[in-house]
Amino acid sequence: MKPTPMPGNLAGLLEMYLTDALARGRSAGTVSYRRVYLRQFLSWLKSRGVTGPREVTAPVLPRGLA
């Protein structure tokens, strides 16, 4: 079985993370909440011109998150 290639965008990584969380036994409700809040975070990043995973750096994040 070939390993799944890593997505090059944040939305793809988010879905991969959530799929893995379900596979590891997280409840559907927990994954649903995480999807909502992480999509809000991705939207916040996009509004600041951050579209790729390697662009998420400490200087981009507000004080207290980094």
mmJSON file of the N, C-alpha and C atoms, coordinates in Angstrom:
{"data_MODEL":{"atom_site":{
"group_PDB":["ATOM","ATOM","ATOM","ATOM","ATOM","ATOM","ATOM","ATOM","ATOM","ATOM","ATOM","ATOM","ATOM","ATOM","ATOM","ATOM","ATOM","ATOM","ATOM","ATOM","ATOM","ATOM","ATOM","ATOM","ATOM","ATOM","ATOM","ATOM","ATOM","ATOM","ATOM","ATOM","ATOM","ATOM","ATOM","ATOM","ATOM","ATOM","ATOM","ATOM","ATOM","ATOM","ATOM","ATOM","ATOM","ATOM","ATOM","ATOM","ATOM","ATOM","ATOM","ATOM","ATOM","ATOM","ATOM","ATOM","ATOM","ATOM","ATOM","ATOM","ATOM","ATOM","ATOM","ATOM","ATOM","ATOM","ATOM","ATOM","ATOM","ATOM","ATOM","ATOM","ATOM","ATOM","ATOM","ATOM","ATOM","ATOM","ATOM","ATOM","ATOM","ATOM","ATOM","ATOM","ATOM","ATOM","ATOM","ATOM","ATOM","ATOM","ATOM","ATOM","ATOM","ATOM","ATOM","ATOM","ATOM","ATOM","ATOM","ATOM","ATOM","ATOM","ATOM","ATOM","ATOM","ATOM","ATOM","ATOM","ATOM","ATOM","ATOM","ATOM","ATOM","ATOM","ATOM","ATOM","ATOM","ATOM","ATOM","ATOM","ATOM","ATOM","ATOM","ATOM","ATOM","ATOM","ATOM","ATOM","ATOM","ATOM","ATOM","ATOM","ATOM","ATOM","ATOM","ATOM","ATOM","ATOM","ATOM","ATOM","ATOM","ATOM","ATOM","ATOM","ATOM","ATOM","ATOM","ATOM","ATOM","ATOM","ATOM","ATOM","ATOM","ATOM","ATOM","ATOM","ATOM","ATOM","ATOM","ATOM","ATOM","ATOM","ATOM","ATOM","ATOM","ATOM","ATOM","ATOM","ATOM","ATOM","ATOM","ATOM","ATOM","ATOM","ATOM","ATOM","ATOM","ATOM","ATOM","ATOM","ATOM","ATOM","ATOM","ATOM","ATOM","ATOM","ATOM","ATOM","ATOM","ATOM","ATOM","ATOM","ATOM","ATOM","ATOM","ATOM","ATOM","ATOM"],
"id":[1,2,3,4,5,6,7,8,9,10,11,12,13,14,15,16,17,18,19,20,21,22,23,24,25,26,27,28,29,30,31,32,33,34,35,36,37,38,39,40,41,42,43,44,45,46,47,48,49,50,51,52,53,54,55,56,57,58,59,60,61,62,63,64,65,66,67,68,69,70,71,72,73,74,75,76,77,78,79,80,81,82,83,84,85,86,87,88,89,90,91,92,93,94,95,96,97,98,99,100,101,102,103,104,105,106,107,108,109,110,111,112,113,114,115,116,117,118,119,120,121,122,123,124,125,126,127,128,129,130,131,132,133,134,135,136,137,138,139,140,141,142,143,144,145,146,147,148,149,150,151,152,153,154,155,156,157,158,159,160,161,162,163,164,165,166,167,168,169,170,171,172,173,174,175,176,177,178,179,180,181,182,183,184,185,186,187,188,189,190,191,192,193,194,195,196,197,198],
"type_symbol":["N","C","C","N","C","C","N","C","C","N","C","C","N","C","C","N","C","C","N","C","C","N","C","C","N","C","C","N","C","C","N","C","C","N","C","C","N","C","C","N","C","C","N","C","C","N","C","C","N","C","C","N","C","C","N","C","C","N","C","C","N","C","C","N","C","C","N","C","C","N","C","C","N","C","C","N","C","C","N","C","C","N","C","C","N","C","C","N","C","C","N","C","C","N","C","C","N","C","C","N","C","C","N","C","C","N","C","C","N","C","C","N","C","C","N","C","C","N","C","C","N","C","C","N","C","C","N","C","C","N","C","C","N","C","C","N","C","C","N","C","C","N","C","C","N","C","C","N","C","C","N","C","C","N","C","C","N","C","C","N","C","C","N","C","C","N","C","C","N","C","C","N","C","C","N","C","C","N","C","C","N","C","C","N","C","C","N","C","C","N","C","C","N","C","C","N","C","C"],
"label_atom_id":["N","CA","C","N","CA","C","N","CA","C","N","CA","C","N","CA","C","N","CA","C","N","CA","C","N","CA","C","N","CA","C","N","CA","C","N","CA","C","N","CA","C","N","CA","C","N","CA","C","N","CA","C","N","CA","C","N","CA","C","N","CA","C","N","CA","C","N","CA","C","N","CA","C","N","CA","C","N","CA","C","N","CA","C","N","CA","C","N","CA","C","N","CA","C","N","CA","C","N","CA","C","N","CA","C","N","CA","C","N","CA","C","N","CA","C","N","CA","C","N","CA","C","N","CA","C","N","CA","C","N","CA","C","N","CA","C","N","CA","C","N","CA","C","N","CA","C","N","CA","C","N","CA","C","N","CA","C","N","CA","C","N","CA","C","N","CA","C","N","CA","C","N","CA","C","N","CA","C","N","CA","C","N","CA","C","N","CA","C","N","CA","C","N","CA","C","N","CA","C","N","CA","C","N","CA","C","N","CA","C","N","CA","C","N","CA","C","N","CA","C","N","CA","C","N","CA","C","N","CA","C"],
"label_alt_id":[null,null,null,null,null,null,null,null,null,null,null,null,null,null,null,null,null,null,null,null,null,null,null,null,null,null,null,null,null,null,null,null,null,null,null,null,null,null,null,null,null,null,null,null,null,null,null,null,null,null,null,null,null,null,null,null,null,null,null,null,null,null,null,null,null,null,null,null,null,null,null,null,null,null,null,null,null,null,null,null,null,null,null,null,null,null,null,null,null,null,null,null,null,null,null,null,null,null,null,null,null,null,null,null,null,null,null,null,null,null,null,null,null,null,null,null,null,null,null,null,null,null,null,null,null,null,null,null,null,null,null,null,null,null,null,null,null,null,null,null,null,null,null,null,null,null,null,null,null,null,null,null,null,null,null,null,null,null,null,null,null,null,null,null,null,null,null,null,null,null,null,null,null,null,null,null,null,null,null,null,null,null,null,null,null,null,null,null,null,null,null,null,null,null,null,null,null,null],
"label_comp_id":["MET","MET","MET","LYS","LYS","LYS","PRO","PRO","PRO","THR","THR","THR","PRO","PRO","PRO","MET","MET","MET","PRO","PRO","PRO","GLY","GLY","GLY","ASN","ASN","ASN","LEU","LEU","LEU","ALA","ALA","ALA","GLY","GLY","GLY","LEU","LEU","LEU","LEU","LEU","LEU","GLU","GLU","GLU","MET","MET","MET","TYR","TYR","TYR","LEU","LEU","LEU","THR","THR","THR","ASP","ASP","ASP","ALA","ALA","ALA","LEU","LEU","LEU","ALA","ALA","ALA","ARG","ARG","ARG","GLY","GLY","GLY","ARG","ARG","ARG","SER","SER","SER","ALA","ALA","ALA","GLY","GLY","GLY","THR","THR","THR","VAL","VAL","VAL","SER","SER","SER","TYR","TYR","TYR","ARG","ARG","ARG","ARG","ARG","ARG","VAL","VAL","VAL","TYR","TYR","TYR","LEU","LEU","LEU","ARG","ARG","ARG","GLN","GLN","GLN","PHE","PHE","PHE","LEU","LEU","LEU","SER","SER","SER","TRP","TRP","TRP","LEU","LEU","LEU","LYS","LYS","LYS","SER","SER","SER","ARG","ARG","ARG","GLY","GLY","GLY","VAL","VAL","VAL","THR","THR","THR","GLY","GLY","GLY","PRO","PRO","PRO","ARG","ARG","ARG","GLU","GLU","GLU","VAL","VAL","VAL","THR","THR","THR","ALA","ALA","ALA","PRO","PRO","PRO","VAL","VAL","VAL","LEU","LEU","LEU","PRO","PRO","PRO","ARG","ARG","ARG","GLY","GLY","GLY","LEU","LEU","LEU","ALA","ALA","ALA"],
"label_asym_id":["A","A","A","A","A","A","A","A","A","A","A","A","A","A","A","A","A","A","A","A","A","A","A","A","A","A","A","A","A","A","A","A","A","A","A","A","A","A","A","A","A","A","A","A","A","A","A","A","A","A","A","A","A","A","A","A","A","A","A","A","A","A","A","A","A","A","A","A","A","A","A","A","A","A","A","A","A","A","A","A","A","A","A","A","A","A","A","A","A","A","A","A","A","A","A","A","A","A","A","A","A","A","A","A","A","A","A","A","A","A","A","A","A","A","A","A","A","A","A","A","A","A","A","A","A","A","A","A","A","A","A","A","A","A","A","A","A","A","A","A","A","A","A","A","A","A","A","A","A","A","A","A","A","A","A","A","A","A","A","A","A","A","A","A","A","A","A","A","A","A","A","A","A","A","A","A","A","A","A","A","A","A","A","A","A","A","A","A","A","A","A","A","A","A","A","A","A","A"],
"label_entity_id":["1","1","1","1","1","1","1","1","1","1","1","1","1","1","1","1","1","1","1","1","1","1","1","1","1","1","1","1","1","1","1","1","1","1","1","1","1","1","1","1","1","1","1","1","1","1","1","1","1","1","1","1","1","1","1","1","1","1","1","1","1","1","1","1","1","1","1","1","1","1","1","1","1","1","1","1","1","1","1","1","1","1","1","1","1","1","1","1","1","1","1","1","1","1","1","1","1","1","1","1","1","1","1","1","1","1","1","1","1","1","1","1","1","1","1","1","1","1","1","1","1","1","1","1","1","1","1","1","1","1","1","1","1","1","1","1","1","1","1","1","1","1","1","1","1","1","1","1","1","1","1","1","1","1","1","1","1","1","1","1","1","1","1","1","1","1","1","1","1","1","1","1","1","1","1","1","1","1","1","1","1","1","1","1","1","1","1","1","1","1","1","1","1","1","1","1","1","1"],
"label_seq_id":[1,1,1,2,2,2,3,3,3,4,4,4,5,5,5,6,6,6,7,7,7,8,8,8,9,9,9,10,10,10,11,11,11,12,12,12,13,13,13,14,14,14,15,15,15,16,16,16,17,17,17,18,18,18,19,19,19,20,20,20,21,21,21,22,22,22,23,23,23,24,24,24,25,25,25,26,26,26,27,27,27,28,28,28,29,29,29,30,30,30,31,31,31,32,32,32,33,33,33,34,34,34,35,35,35,36,36,36,37,37,37,38,38,38,39,39,39,40,40,40,41,41,41,42,42,42,43,43,43,44,44,44,45,45,45,46,46,46,47,47,47,48,48,48,49,49,49,50,50,50,51,51,51,52,52,52,53,53,53,54,54,54,55,55,55,56,56,56,57,57,57,58,58,58,59,59,59,60,60,60,61,61,61,62,62,62,63,63,63,64,64,64,65,65,65,66,66,66],
"pdbx_PDB_ins_code":[null,null,null,null,null,null,null,null,null,null,null,null,null,null,null,null,null,null,null,null,null,null,null,null,null,null,null,null,null,null,null,null,null,null,null,null,null,null,null,null,null,null,null,null,null,null,null,null,null,null,null,null,null,null,null,null,null,null,null,null,null,null,null,null,null,null,null,null,null,null,null,null,null,null,null,null,null,null,null,null,null,null,null,null,null,null,null,null,null,null,null,null,null,null,null,null,null,null,null,null,null,null,null,null,null,null,null,null,null,null,null,null,null,null,null,null,null,null,null,null,null,null,null,null,null,null,null,null,null,null,null,null,null,null,null,null,null,null,null,null,null,null,null,null,null,null,null,null,null,null,null,null,null,null,null,null,null,null,null,null,null,null,null,null,null,null,null,null,null,null,null,null,null,null,null,null,null,null,null,null,null,null,null,null,null,null,null,null,null,null,null,null,null,null,null,null,null,null],
"Cartn_x":[0.845,0.0,0.891,0.635,1.416,0.938,1.877,1.453,0.707,-0.222,-0.976,-0.07,-0.011,0.833,0.283,1.18,0.778,0.185,-0.959,-1.532,-0.619,-0.601,0.227,-0.495,-1.78,-2.521,-3.078,-3.434,-3.909,-5.239,-6.148,-7.445,-7.271,-6.391,-6.128,-5.515,-4.589,-3.982,-5.01,-5.917,-6.98,-7.831,-8.252,-9.082,-8.322,-7.034,-6.219,-6.143,-5.952,-5.884,-7.2,-8.326,-9.623,-9.95,-9.591,-9.788,-8.977,-7.752,-6.892,-7.467,-8.016,-8.598,-9.75,-10.577,-11.675,-11.128,-10.11,-9.525,-8.885,-8.433,-7.808,-8.813,-10.096,-11.122,-11.721,-11.389,-12.046,-13.524,-14.369,-15.797,-16.119,-17.202,-17.639,-17.932,-18.472,-18.759,-17.494,-16.474,-15.198,-14.607,-14.623,-14.061,-14.868,-16.165,-17.017,-16.68,-16.516,-16.134,-14.766,-13.835,-12.496,-12.552,-13.383,-13.514,-13.983,-14.984,-15.518,-14.43,-13.761,-12.802,-11.534,-11.107,-9.915,-10.201,-11.406,-11.763,-11.786,-12.241,-12.195,-10.746,-9.872,-8.453,-7.877,-8.208,-7.724,-8.244,-9.484,-10.039,-9.276,-8.955,-8.176,-6.808,-6.164,-4.864,-4.98,-6.004,-6.189,-6.392,-7.11,-7.346,-6.053,-5.023,-3.713,-2.72,-3.243,-2.404,-1.609,-1.905,-1.202,-2.015,-1.436,-2.172,-1.482,-0.216,0.513,0.974,1.156,1.552,2.876,3.811,5.128,5.094,3.987,3.831,3.309,2.854,2.341,3.552,3.994,5.18,4.832,5.706,5.466,5.173,5.895,5.587,4.176,3.579,2.234,1.169,1.433,0.433,0.393,-0.796,-0.887,-0.116,0.288,1.02,0.186,0.814,0.117,-0.207,-0.288,-0.54,0.766,1.785,3.052,3.875],
"Cartn_y":[-1.18,0.0,1.244,2.153,3.376,4.372,5.09,6.122,7.247,7.842,8.963,10.18,10.844,12.04,13.165,13.959,15.091,16.183,16.734,17.852,19.072,19.884,21.081,22.314,22.16,23.333,23.097,24.177,24.093,23.353,23.561,22.879,21.365,20.934,19.504,18.907,19.645,19.179,19.105,20.076,20.072,18.812,18.501,17.312,16.034,15.996,14.826,14.672,15.78,15.772,15.28,15.781,15.405,13.936,13.462,12.05,11.179,11.592,10.847,10.868,12.016,12.116,11.124,11.005,10.026,8.599,8.33,6.99,6.623,7.627,7.392,7.362,7.45,7.277,8.539,9.705,10.928,10.858,11.41,11.362,12.261,11.923,12.713,14.157,14.333,15.677,16.496,15.871,16.557,16.976,16.067,16.359,17.458,17.448,18.48,19.86,19.95,21.224,21.676,20.762,21.115,21.626,20.993,21.431,22.883,23.23,24.594,25.59,25.337,26.304,26.362,25.235,25.267,25.903,25.758,26.47,27.974,28.4,29.829,30.314,29.503,29.859,29.943,28.985,29.019,30.251,30.632,31.841,33.074,33.113,34.221,34.29,33.137,33.104,33.619,33.143,33.536,35.043,35.64,37.09,37.878,37.213,37.841,37.396,36.716,36.308,35.037,34.317,33.074,31.927,31.249,30.186,28.832,28.809,27.546,27.187,25.901,25.455,26.05,26.218,26.755,28.253,28.897,30.325,30.603,29.588,29.756,29.748,30.946,31.116,31.975,31.977,32.751,34.226,34.894,36.313,36.554,35.563,35.715,35.654,34.88,34.641,35.792,36.061,37.115,36.726,37.726,37.483,36.591,35.594,34.682,33.355,33.329,32.07,31.405,32.17,31.596,31.05],
"Cartn_z":[0.0,0.0,0.0,-0.951,-1.036,0.016,0.627,1.581,0.868,1.588,1.044,0.971,-0.2,-0.291,0.582,1.116,1.946,1.075,1.455,0.701,0.82,-0.197,-0.18,0.305,0.643,1.102,2.508,3.153,4.536,4.657,3.716,3.791,3.674,2.801,2.659,3.904,4.51,5.761,6.881,6.911,7.923,7.789,6.57,6.373,6.709,6.387,6.728,8.259,8.954,10.414,11.021,10.489,11.045,10.758,9.591,9.256,10.2,10.468,11.392,12.809,13.22,14.561,14.728,13.694,13.746,13.812,13.012,12.984,14.322,15.063,16.364,17.503,17.157,18.178,18.749,18.194,18.663,18.282,19.093,18.798,17.604,16.921,15.768,16.189,17.388,17.887,18.083,18.653,18.857,17.522,16.566,15.242,14.558,14.737,14.156,14.716,16.022,16.637,16.162,16.098,15.623,14.186,13.354,11.959,11.907,12.697,12.713,13.114,14.224,14.737,13.894,13.377,12.535,11.18,10.658,9.423,9.658,10.826,11.151,11.189,11.754,11.803,10.385,9.525,8.148,7.413,7.692,7.091,7.565,8.834,9.399,8.731,8.556,7.883,6.45,5.735,4.342,4.225,5.17,5.133,5.313,5.799,5.978,4.9,3.878,2.761,2.982,4.058,4.361,3.758,2.775,2.099,2.162,2.474,2.512,3.906,4.17,5.508,5.979,5.086,5.479,5.767,5.422,5.693,7.098,7.799,9.163,10.091,10.44,11.275,12.49,13.452,14.676,14.394,13.485,13.243,12.684,12.05,11.483,12.572,13.594,14.638,15.641,16.184,17.196,18.463,19.17,20.43,21.329,21.914,22.795,22.134,20.802,20.092,19.705,19.465,18.991,20.125],
"occupancy":[1.0,1.0,1.0,1.0,1.0,1.0,1.0,1.0,1.0,1.0,1.0,1.0,1.0,1.0,1.0,1.0,1.0,1.0,1.0,1.0,1.0,1.0,1.0,1.0,1.0,1.0,1.0,1.0,1.0,1.0,1.0,1.0,1.0,1.0,1.0,1.0,1.0,1.0,1.0,1.0,1.0,1.0,1.0,1.0,1.0,1.0,1.0,1.0,1.0,1.0,1.0,1.0,1.0,1.0,1.0,1.0,1.0,1.0,1.0,1.0,1.0,1.0,1.0,1.0,1.0,1.0,1.0,1.0,1.0,1.0,1.0,1.0,1.0,1.0,1.0,1.0,1.0,1.0,1.0,1.0,1.0,1.0,1.0,1.0,1.0,1.0,1.0,1.0,1.0,1.0,1.0,1.0,1.0,1.0,1.0,1.0,1.0,1.0,1.0,1.0,1.0,1.0,1.0,1.0,1.0,1.0,1.0,1.0,1.0,1.0,1.0,1.0,1.0,1.0,1.0,1.0,1.0,1.0,1.0,1.0,1.0,1.0,1.0,1.0,1.0,1.0,1.0,1.0,1.0,1.0,1.0,1.0,1.0,1.0,1.0,1.0,1.0,1.0,1.0,1.0,1.0,1.0,1.0,1.0,1.0,1.0,1.0,1.0,1.0,1.0,1.0,1.0,1.0,1.0,1.0,1.0,1.0,1.0,1.0,1.0,1.0,1.0,1.0,1.0,1.0,1.0,1.0,1.0,1.0,1.0,1.0,1.0,1.0,1.0,1.0,1.0,1.0,1.0,1.0,1.0,1.0,1.0,1.0,1.0,1.0,1.0,1.0,1.0,1.0,1.0,1.0,1.0,1.0,1.0,1.0,1.0,1.0,1.0],
"B_iso_or_equiv":[0.0,0.0,0.0,0.0,0.0,0.0,0.0,0.0,0.0,0.0,0.0,0.0,0.0,0.0,0.0,0.0,0.0,0.0,0.0,0.0,0.0,0.0,0.0,0.0,0.0,0.0,0.0,0.0,0.0,0.0,0.0,0.0,0.0,0.0,0.0,0.0,0.0,0.0,0.0,0.0,0.0,0.0,0.0,0.0,0.0,0.0,0.0,0.0,0.0,0.0,0.0,0.0,0.0,0.0,0.0,0.0,0.0,0.0,0.0,0.0,0.0,0.0,0.0,0.0,0.0,0.0,0.0,0.0,0.0,0.0,0.0,0.0,0.0,0.0,0.0,0.0,0.0,0.0,0.0,0.0,0.0,0.0,0.0,0.0,0.0,0.0,0.0,0.0,0.0,0.0,0.0,0.0,0.0,0.0,0.0,0.0,0.0,0.0,0.0,0.0,0.0,0.0,0.0,0.0,0.0,0.0,0.0,0.0,0.0,0.0,0.0,0.0,0.0,0.0,0.0,0.0,0.0,0.0,0.0,0.0,0.0,0.0,0.0,0.0,0.0,0.0,0.0,0.0,0.0,0.0,0.0,0.0,0.0,0.0,0.0,0.0,0.0,0.0,0.0,0.0,0.0,0.0,0.0,0.0,0.0,0.0,0.0,0.0,0.0,0.0,0.0,0.0,0.0,0.0,0.0,0.0,0.0,0.0,0.0,0.0,0.0,0.0,0.0,0.0,0.0,0.0,0.0,0.0,0.0,0.0,0.0,0.0,0.0,0.0,0.0,0.0,0.0,0.0,0.0,0.0,0.0,0.0,0.0,0.0,0.0,0.0,0.0,0.0,0.0,0.0,0.0,0.0,0.0,0.0,0.0,0.0,0.0,0.0],
"pdbx_formal_charge":[null,null,null,null,null,null,null,null,null,null,null,null,null,null,null,null,null,null,null,null,null,null,null,null,null,null,null,null,null,null,null,null,null,null,null,null,null,null,null,null,null,null,null,null,null,null,null,null,null,null,null,null,null,null,null,null,null,null,null,null,null,null,null,null,null,null,null,null,null,null,null,null,null,null,null,null,null,null,null,null,null,null,null,null,null,null,null,null,null,null,null,null,null,null,null,null,null,null,null,null,null,null,null,null,null,null,null,null,null,null,null,null,null,null,null,null,null,null,null,null,null,null,null,null,null,null,null,null,null,null,null,null,null,null,null,null,null,null,null,null,null,null,null,null,null,null,null,null,null,null,null,null,null,null,null,null,null,null,null,null,null,null,null,null,null,null,null,null,null,null,null,null,null,null,null,null,null,null,null,null,null,null,null,null,null,null,null,null,null,null,null,null,null,null,null,null,null,null],
"auth_seq_id":[1,1,1,2,2,2,3,3,3,4,4,4,5,5,5,6,6,6,7,7,7,8,8,8,9,9,9,10,10,10,11,11,11,12,12,12,13,13,13,14,14,14,15,15,15,16,16,16,17,17,17,18,18,18,19,19,19,20,20,20,21,21,21,22,22,22,23,23,23,24,24,24,25,25,25,26,26,26,27,27,27,28,28,28,29,29,29,30,30,30,31,31,31,32,32,32,33,33,33,34,34,34,35,35,35,36,36,36,37,37,37,38,38,38,39,39,39,40,40,40,41,41,41,42,42,42,43,43,43,44,44,44,45,45,45,46,46,46,47,47,47,48,48,48,49,49,49,50,50,50,51,51,51,52,52,52,53,53,53,54,54,54,55,55,55,56,56,56,57,57,57,58,58,58,59,59,59,60,60,60,61,61,61,62,62,62,63,63,63,64,64,64,65,65,65,66,66,66],
"auth_comp_id":["MET","MET","MET","LYS","LYS","LYS","PRO","PRO","PRO","THR","THR","THR","PRO","PRO","PRO","MET","MET","MET","PRO","PRO","PRO","GLY","GLY","GLY","ASN","ASN","ASN","LEU","LEU","LEU","ALA","ALA","ALA","GLY","GLY","GLY","LEU","LEU","LEU","LEU","LEU","LEU","GLU","GLU","GLU","MET","MET","MET","TYR","TYR","TYR","LEU","LEU","LEU","THR","THR","THR","ASP","ASP","ASP","ALA","ALA","ALA","LEU","LEU","LEU","ALA","ALA","ALA","ARG","ARG","ARG","GLY","GLY","GLY","ARG","ARG","ARG","SER","SER","SER","ALA","ALA","ALA","GLY","GLY","GLY","THR","THR","THR","VAL","VAL","VAL","SER","SER","SER","TYR","TYR","TYR","ARG","ARG","ARG","ARG","ARG","ARG","VAL","VAL","VAL","TYR","TYR","TYR","LEU","LEU","LEU","ARG","ARG","ARG","GLN","GLN","GLN","PHE","PHE","PHE","LEU","LEU","LEU","SER","SER","SER","TRP","TRP","TRP","LEU","LEU","LEU","LYS","LYS","LYS","SER","SER","SER","ARG","ARG","ARG","GLY","GLY","GLY","VAL","VAL","VAL","THR","THR","THR","GLY","GLY","GLY","PRO","PRO","PRO","ARG","ARG","ARG","GLU","GLU","GLU","VAL","VAL","VAL","THR","THR","THR","ALA","ALA","ALA","PRO","PRO","PRO","VAL","VAL","VAL","LEU","LEU","LEU","PRO","PRO","PRO","ARG","ARG","ARG","GLY","GLY","GLY","LEU","LEU","LEU","ALA","ALA","ALA"],
"auth_asym_id":["A","A","A","A","A","A","A","A","A","A","A","A","A","A","A","A","A","A","A","A","A","A","A","A","A","A","A","A","A","A","A","A","A","A","A","A","A","A","A","A","A","A","A","A","A","A","A","A","A","A","A","A","A","A","A","A","A","A","A","A","A","A","A","A","A","A","A","A","A","A","A","A","A","A","A","A","A","A","A","A","A","A","A","A","A","A","A","A","A","A","A","A","A","A","A","A","A","A","A","A","A","A","A","A","A","A","A","A","A","A","A","A","A","A","A","A","A","A","A","A","A","A","A","A","A","A","A","A","A","A","A","A","A","A","A","A","A","A","A","A","A","A","A","A","A","A","A","A","A","A","A","A","A","A","A","A","A","A","A","A","A","A","A","A","A","A","A","A","A","A","A","A","A","A","A","A","A","A","A","A","A","A","A","A","A","A","A","A","A","A","A","A","A","A","A","A","A","A"],
"auth_atom_id":["N","CA","C","N","CA","C","N","CA","C","N","CA","C","N","CA","C","N","CA","C","N","CA","C","N","CA","C","N","CA","C","N","CA","C","N","CA","C","N","CA","C","N","CA","C","N","CA","C","N","CA","C","N","CA","C","N","CA","C","N","CA","C","N","CA","C","N","CA","C","N","CA","C","N","CA","C","N","CA","C","N","CA","C","N","CA","C","N","CA","C","N","CA","C","N","CA","C","N","CA","C","N","CA","C","N","CA","C","N","CA","C","N","CA","C","N","CA","C","N","CA","C","N","CA","C","N","CA","C","N","CA","C","N","CA","C","N","CA","C","N","CA","C","N","CA","C","N","CA","C","N","CA","C","N","CA","C","N","CA","C","N","CA","C","N","CA","C","N","CA","C","N","CA","C","N","CA","C","N","CA","C","N","CA","C","N","CA","C","N","CA","C","N","CA","C","N","CA","C","N","CA","C","N","CA","C","N","CA","C","N","CA","C","N","CA","C","N","CA","C","N","CA","C","N","CA","C","N","CA","C"],
"pdbx_PDB_model_num":[1,1,1,1,1,1,1,1,1,1,1,1,1,1,1,1,1,1,1,1,1,1,1,1,1,1,1,1,1,1,1,1,1,1,1,1,1,1,1,1,1,1,1,1,1,1,1,1,1,1,1,1,1,1,1,1,1,1,1,1,1,1,1,1,1,1,1,1,1,1,1,1,1,1,1,1,1,1,1,1,1,1,1,1,1,1,1,1,1,1,1,1,1,1,1,1,1,1,1,1,1,1,1,1,1,1,1,1,1,1,1,1,1,1,1,1,1,1,1,1,1,1,1,1,1,1,1,1,1,1,1,1,1,1,1,1,1,1,1,1,1,1,1,1,1,1,1,1,1,1,1,1,1,1,1,1,1,1,1,1,1,1,1,1,1,1,1,1,1,1,1,1,1,1,1,1,1,1,1,1,1,1,1,1,1,1,1,1,1,1,1,1,1,1,1,1,1,1]
}}}
